[in-house]
Amino acid sequence: MNQRRSFKPELKAWIMTQALTGQKTAAQLCREHQISESLLTRWKQQLIDQAALVFESSGAATAEAERIA
């Protein structure tokens, strides 16, 4: 039975940074990390979909932390 590999978010971010900045081609990255091009495409779409979260205010998280404290 094949077991799925899991990738840490830091590695995904590093791979996508290399892909988006043109440091390496998709084919190079797929070969180096032994991943499929469809997986790389899925990660790219996730990054695009969630990019706005990077710029969100941390006010909600702070309010939650204060409530818990």
N, C-alpha and C positions, 0 to 999 in steps of 0.2 A: 504494500500500500504506500502510495506517495504521500509524504507529509508536506504541507505548505510551509514555505520559509516565511519568516517575518522579518521586516526591516525596521530599524529604529527611525524615528522621525528625523533625527539629525542626519542620518545617511541619505534619506529621501531628499531632504533639503539640499544637501551637498550635491547630489546627483542632478537635481533640477536646476540648481544654480549654474552648474557646468553646462547643462543643456541650453538654458535660456540665454546665457552670456556668449554662447558660441565657442566656448573653450574646447568642447568636444562634440562630436556629432552624436546623434541618437544611436547610430549603429555602434560607434566606439563604446559608448556607455553601456549599451546592452551586452556587448561582448565582455567588457571588463567585469561587469557585475552579474553576469549570467542571468539576465532578466529578458523578458520578451518586450518587443516594441509596444505591444498593446498595454502592458503594465506601465511602461514609461508614459504613454499617452494618458492613461488613467490618472497617474500622479500629476501630470501637467494640468489636467482638467480640475482636479481637486485643489491644486494650488491657485488656479485662476478663480475658482468658485469661492474660496475662502480667503483670498488676499485682503479683502476689506477688514477682516477680523484683526489684522495686524495693526490697523490704525484706529481701532475702537478705543474709546475711553476706558480706563481701568476703574472708573468710578463705581460701577456695579460690583466689581470684585472687592473693592475696598469697603463698600457698604456692607457687604456680606461678611467680610472678615471682622468688621467692627461689631456687627450684631452677634457673631459667635463669641467674640472676646467678652 
